[in-house]
């Protein structure tokens, strides 16, 4: 592994791993080169080329010639994202690491805004941000304002990953202390890492949109298949198992899918998802802060109503169950702080 350059140590290491990323790499490299450093502090770029066989090596070599802050670590045989990131993490010489991907674009002040947050909060260990979803042609699809607040993010991890990986900055020591990324996770390696860190450090988001996140057909999220979905699902499953303190009395997949609200579900999955969310709320109302409960109810109600709209034509009884469950969650939120009210556990027959 190449040694760090002589001179003062960097304040921030920008860590990127990629394989065959030539299509969008020039724009990404220009974006990274334009990143401003906090108070003139030193930035280094640690790039892992994980066995590329396209024009990626040549593009990276050109960047190294133009910018002495850049180090490229070449792996002749692809090892996967988690292993490649661990390889790069070993080479990072700064106390803060900012992740980047080879097809995204970055706001020039991203490092400044995130580094300031770490200075202001010594307990902060992981920080991501909002982002703009863009197409292959750089067209804006949507802007995502993420949930904020460590307690809210910690609870949301029971159901989903609320942290954008290529927008994250973390304390190097915090991630190294838990062993870095787990190579067993060829997908969802970030979700697994945050899950292992959620009880060890403060995790939060900035609401600012600091990343232009590219959504395209080659995204891992779109190509991971059933095996990848199962592996990804294992993260919330183990977190929910810990939360319950034992075997779960409901179907995790249906519960996660209903909470997320990304796709229409069958009547059976709707029923199972309602059961799971009600079981979780029955515990959460005794453990979580009012802000966490408000965020949970808001997300659940929104997802249920969206699901009901999707399925009302084909499964009207399932839609009715969703409307009733959403109303129960809304009524639970209207109860006083002293009540033990919870959503009605009885689910209508579908």
C-alpha positions as CSV (number, residue, x, y, z in Angstrom):
1,X,0.0,0.0,0.0
2,X,1.4,3.4,-0.9
3,X,2.5,5.5,2.1
4,X,1.1,8.9,2.8
5,X,2.8,11.9,1.3
6,X,5.4,13.8,3.5
7,X,4.2,17.0,5.1
8,X,1.5,18.0,7.6
9,X,-1.2,15.4,8.1
10,X,-4.5,15.9,6.4
11,X,-7.6,17.0,8.3
12,X,-10.0,15.1,6.0
13,X,-9.5,12.0,3.9
14,X,-12.0,11.6,1.0
15,X,-12.4,7.9,0.4
16,X,-13.8,6.4,-2.8
17,X,-13.8,2.9,-4.3
18,X,-14.9,2.1,-7.8
19,X,-14.7,-0.4,-10.5
20,X,-15.3,0.4,-14.2
21,X,-16.6,3.8,-13.5
22,X,-15.3,5.6,-16.5
23,X,-18.7,6.8,-17.8
24,X,-19.2,9.4,-15.1
25,X,-15.8,9.6,-13.5
26,X,-14.5,12.8,-15.2
27,X,-17.5,14.8,-13.8
28,X,-17.0,13.3,-10.4
29,X,-13.3,14.0,-10.3
30,X,-14.0,17.6,-11.3
31,X,-16.5,17.8,-8.5
32,X,-14.1,16.4,-6.0
33,X,-11.3,18.7,-7.1
34,X,-13.7,21.7,-6.4
35,X,-14.3,20.7,-2.8
36,X,-13.3,23.5,-0.4
37,X,-11.3,22.7,2.7
38,X,-12.3,24.0,6.1
39,X,-10.1,26.9,7.1
40,X,-7.5,26.0,4.5
41,X,-6.9,22.6,6.1
42,X,-5.3,19.8,4.1
43,X,-7.5,17.3,2.2
44,X,-6.3,14.0,0.8
45,X,-8.1,11.8,-1.7
46,X,-7.7,8.0,-1.3
47,X,-9.1,6.2,-4.3
48,X,-9.3,2.5,-4.5
49,X,-9.5,1.1,-8.1
50,X,-11.0,-2.3,-7.4
51,X,-9.9,-4.2,-10.5
52,X,-11.2,-1.9,-13.3
53,X,-10.7,-3.0,-16.9
54,X,-12.1,0.0,-18.6
55,X,-10.7,3.6,-18.9
56,X,-10.9,4.1,-15.1
57,X,-7.1,3.5,-14.4
58,X,-6.1,6.0,-17.1
59,X,-8.6,8.7,-15.8
60,X,-7.3,8.3,-12.3
61,X,-3.7,8.4,-13.4
62,X,-4.4,11.7,-15.1
63,X,-5.9,13.1,-11.9
64,X,-2.8,12.0,-9.9
65,X,-0.6,13.9,-12.3
66,X,-2.6,17.1,-11.9
67,X,-3.2,16.9,-8.1
68,X,-0.6,15.8,-5.6
69,X,-3.3,15.3,-2.9
70,X,-4.5,12.2,-4.7
71,X,-3.4,8.6,-4.0
72,X,-4.8,5.7,-6.1
73,X,-4.6,2.2,-4.6
74,X,-4.9,-0.4,-7.4
75,X,-6.3,-3.9,-6.9
76,X,-5.7,-6.2,-9.8
77,X,-8.6,-8.5,-8.8
78,X,-12.0,-7.2,-7.8
79,X,-12.7,-7.7,-4.1
80,X,-16.1,-6.0,-3.6
81,X,-17.0,-2.7,-2.1
82,X,-16.7,-3.5,1.5
83,X,-13.2,-5.0,1.2
84,X,-12.0,-2.3,-1.1
85,X,-13.3,0.4,1.3
86,X,-11.5,-1.3,4.2
87,X,-8.3,-1.3,2.1
88,X,-8.7,2.4,1.5
89,X,-9.6,3.1,5.1
90,X,-6.3,1.7,6.2
91,X,-4.5,4.3,4.1
92,X,-6.6,7.3,5.3
93,X,-4.4,9.5,7.4
94,X,-7.0,12.0,8.6
95,X,-9.2,11.9,11.7
96,X,-12.3,12.4,9.5
97,X,-13.2,10.4,6.4
98,X,-15.7,11.7,3.8
99,X,-17.1,9.0,1.5
100,X,-17.6,9.6,-2.2
101,X,-18.8,7.4,-5.1
102,X,-17.5,7.5,-8.6
103,X,-20.7,8.6,-10.3
104,X,-22.0,11.3,-8.0
105,X,-21.4,15.0,-7.7
106,X,-20.7,17.1,-4.6
107,X,-21.4,20.6,-3.3
108,X,-18.2,22.6,-3.0
109,X,-18.9,23.4,0.6
110,X,-19.8,19.8,1.7
111,X,-16.6,19.2,3.6
112,X,-16.8,22.6,5.4
113,X,-20.4,22.1,6.6
114,X,-19.8,18.6,7.8
115,X,-16.5,19.3,9.4
116,X,-18.0,22.2,11.3
117,X,-20.6,19.9,12.7
118,X,-18.0,17.6,14.0
119,X,-16.2,20.5,15.6
120,X,-19.4,21.7,17.3
121,X,-20.3,18.2,18.6
122,X,-17.4,16.1,20.0
123,X,-19.8,13.1,20.4
124,X,-20.8,13.1,16.8
125,X,-19.4,10.0,15.0
126,X,-21.3,9.7,11.7
127,X,-22.9,12.5,9.7
128,X,-24.6,12.4,6.3
129,X,-26.8,14.9,4.5
130,X,-29.7,15.6,2.1
131,X,-29.3,15.0,-1.6
132,X,-30.6,15.5,-5.1
133,X,-31.5,12.4,-7.1
134,X,-30.3,12.8,-10.7
135,X,-30.5,10.8,-13.8
136,X,-27.7,9.5,-16.1
137,X,-28.1,12.7,-18.0
138,X,-27.8,14.9,-14.9
139,X,-31.5,15.7,-14.9
140,X,-33.0,16.4,-11.4
141,X,-35.4,13.7,-10.4
142,X,-36.2,14.8,-6.8
143,X,-34.6,16.3,-3.7
144,X,-34.5,14.3,-0.5
145,X,-34.5,16.1,2.8
146,X,-33.5,13.3,5.3
147,X,-34.7,12.8,8.8
148,X,-32.6,14.5,11.4
149,X,-31.9,13.9,15.1
150,X,-29.9,11.0,16.5
151,X,-32.8,9.4,18.4
152,X,-35.0,9.5,15.3
153,X,-32.3,8.0,13.0
154,X,-31.5,5.4,15.6
155,X,-35.1,4.2,15.7
156,X,-35.6,4.5,11.9
157,X,-32.7,2.0,11.4
158,X,-35.1,-0.7,12.7
159,X,-36.8,-0.3,9.3
160,X,-34.5,1.3,6.8
161,X,-31.2,3.0,6.2
162,X,-31.6,6.7,6.8
163,X,-28.0,7.6,6.0
164,X,-26.8,8.3,2.4
165,X,-23.5,6.4,2.1
166,X,-21.8,8.7,-0.5
167,X,-22.8,11.7,1.6
168,X,-21.4,10.5,4.9
169,X,-18.5,11.8,6.9
170,X,-17.3,9.8,9.9
171,X,-14.6,9.8,12.5
172,X,-11.9,7.4,11.3
173,X,-11.3,5.9,14.8
174,X,-15.0,5.2,15.4
175,X,-15.3,3.1,12.2
176,X,-11.9,1.4,12.7
177,X,-12.9,0.5,16.3
178,X,-15.8,-1.7,15.0
179,X,-13.6,-3.4,12.4
180,X,-14.7,-1.2,9.4
181,X,-17.0,-2.7,6.8
182,X,-18.1,-6.3,6.9
183,X,-17.0,-8.0,3.6
184,X,-19.8,-10.5,4.1
185,X,-22.2,-7.7,3.1
186,X,-21.7,-7.4,-0.7
187,X,-24.7,-5.2,-0.6
188,X,-26.0,-3.1,2.4
189,X,-22.5,-2.8,3.8
190,X,-23.3,0.7,4.9
191,X,-26.6,-0.3,6.6
192,X,-24.7,-3.0,8.5
193,X,-22.0,-0.6,9.6
194,X,-24.4,2.0,10.9
195,X,-26.3,-0.7,12.7
196,X,-23.1,-1.7,14.5
197,X,-22.4,1.9,15.3
198,X,-25.9,3.0,16.5
199,X,-25.2,2.2,20.1
200,X,-21.6,3.4,20.1
201,X,-21.7,6.9,18.7
202,X,-24.0,9.7,17.7
203,X,-25.3,9.5,14.1
204,X,-27.1,12.3,12.4
205,X,-27.9,14.1,9.1
206,X,-27.6,17.6,7.9
207,X,-30.8,18.7,6.1
208,X,-28.7,20.5,3.4
209,X,-28.6,18.9,-0.1
210,X,-24.8,18.4,-0.5
211,X,-24.7,15.5,-3.0
212,X,-26.1,14.9,-6.5
213,X,-26.8,11.2,-6.2
214,X,-27.0,9.4,-9.5
215,X,-29.8,6.9,-10.0
216,X,-29.3,4.6,-13.0
217,X,-29.8,1.1,-14.2
218,X,-26.5,-0.1,-12.9
219,X,-27.2,0.9,-9.3
220,X,-26.6,-1.9,-6.8
221,X,-30.1,-1.2,-5.3
222,X,-31.6,-2.1,-8.7
223,X,-29.5,-5.2,-9.5
224,X,-29.0,-7.0,-6.2
225,X,-31.8,-9.6,-6.7
226,X,-33.5,-11.8,-4.2
227,X,-30.2,-12.8,-2.4
228,X,-29.3,-9.2,-2.0
229,X,-32.7,-8.2,-0.7
230,X,-32.5,-11.0,1.8
231,X,-29.0,-9.9,2.9
232,X,-30.2,-6.3,3.2
233,X,-33.3,-7.4,5.2
234,X,-31.0,-9.1,7.7
235,X,-29.9,-5.8,9.1
236,X,-33.4,-4.5,10.3
237,X,-34.2,-8.1,11.3
238,X,-31.4,-8.3,13.8
239,X,-32.0,-4.8,15.1
240,X,-35.7,-5.6,15.6
241,X,-34.8,-8.9,17.3
242,X,-32.6,-7.0,19.7
243,X,-35.3,-4.4,20.3
244,X,-37.8,-7.1,21.2
245,X,-35.2,-9.1,23.2
246,X,-36.1,-12.3,21.5
247,X,-37.9,-14.0,18.6
248,X,-40.1,-11.7,16.7
249,X,-43.9,-12.4,16.7
250,X,-44.5,-11.0,13.2
251,X,-43.0,-11.0,9.7
252,X,-40.1,-8.6,9.4
253,X,-40.2,-8.3,5.6
254,X,-43.8,-7.2,5.6
255,X,-43.3,-4.8,8.5
256,X,-40.3,-3.2,6.8
257,X,-42.0,-3.0,3.4
258,X,-45.1,-1.4,4.9
259,X,-43.1,1.2,6.9
260,X,-41.0,2.1,3.9
261,X,-44.0,2.5,1.5
262,X,-41.9,1.9,-1.6
263,X,-44.1,-0.6,-3.4
264,X,-47.6,-2.1,-3.4
265,X,-48.1,-5.1,-1.2
266,X,-50.4,-8.1,-1.2
267,X,-53.3,-8.3,1.2
268,X,-51.4,-10.9,3.3
269,X,-48.3,-8.6,3.5
270,X,-50.5,-5.6,4.5
271,X,-52.1,-7.6,7.3
272,X,-48.7,-8.9,8.5
273,X,-47.1,-5.4,8.2
274,X,-49.9,-3.8,10.3
275,X,-49.4,-6.4,13.0
276,X,-45.7,-5.8,13.1
277,X,-45.9,-2.0,13.2
278,X,-48.5,-2.2,16.0
279,X,-46.3,-4.6,18.0
280,X,-43.3,-2.3,17.6
281,X,-45.3,0.8,18.6
282,X,-46.5,-1.0,21.8
283,X,-42.9,-1.2,22.9
284,X,-41.7,2.1,21.5
285,X,-44.3,4.2,23.4
286,X,-42.6,3.1,26.6
287,X,-39.0,3.6,25.5
288,X,-38.7,6.4,22.9
289,X,-38.9,10.1,23.1
290,X,-42.0,12.0,22.0
291,X,-40.1,13.3,18.9
292,X,-39.3,9.7,17.9
293,X,-42.9,8.6,18.3
294,X,-44.2,11.6,16.3
295,X,-41.8,10.8,13.5
296,X,-42.7,7.1,13.6
297,X,-46.5,7.8,13.5
298,X,-46.0,10.3,10.7
299,X,-44.0,7.9,8.5
300,X,-46.4,5.0,9.3
301,X,-49.5,7.0,8.5
302,X,-48.1,8.3,5.3
303,X,-47.0,4.9,4.1
304,X,-50.3,3.3,5.0
305,X,-52.3,5.9,3.2
306,X,-50.1,5.6,0.1
307,X,-50.4,1.8,0.2
308,X,-54.2,2.1,0.5
309,X,-54.3,4.3,-2.5
310,X,-52.3,1.8,-4.5
311,X,-54.3,-1.3,-3.7
312,X,-57.9,0.0,-3.2
313,X,-59.0,-1.1,-6.7
314,X,-57.7,-4.7,-6.4
315,X,-57.9,-5.2,-2.7
316,X,-60.6,-2.9,-1.1
317,X,-60.7,-4.8,2.2
318,X,-56.9,-4.5,2.5
319,X,-57.2,-0.8,1.8
320,X,-59.9,-0.4,4.4
321,X,-57.6,-2.2,7.0
322,X,-54.9,0.3,6.1
323,X,-57.2,3.3,6.5
324,X,-58.4,2.0,9.9
325,X,-54.8,1.3,11.1
326,X,-53.7,4.7,10.0
327,X,-56.5,6.3,11.9
328,X,-55.6,4.3,15.0
329,X,-52.0,5.6,14.8
330,X,-53.3,9.1,14.4
331,X,-55.6,8.8,17.4
332,X,-52.7,7.4,19.4
333,X,-50.8,10.5,18.6
334,X,-53.6,12.7,19.9
335,X,-53.6,11.0,23.3
336,X,-52.1,12.9,26.3
337,X,-48.6,12.1,27.4
338,X,-49.9,10.3,30.5
339,X,-52.0,7.8,28.6
340,X,-50.9,4.3,27.5
341,X,-53.1,4.4,24.4
342,X,-51.8,2.5,21.4
343,X,-53.2,1.6,18.0
344,X,-55.9,-1.0,18.1
345,X,-54.2,-4.4,17.9
346,X,-57.2,-6.0,16.1
347,X,-56.7,-6.1,12.3
348,X,-59.8,-6.4,10.1
349,X,-60.1,-9.6,8.1
350,X,-58.7,-9.2,4.5
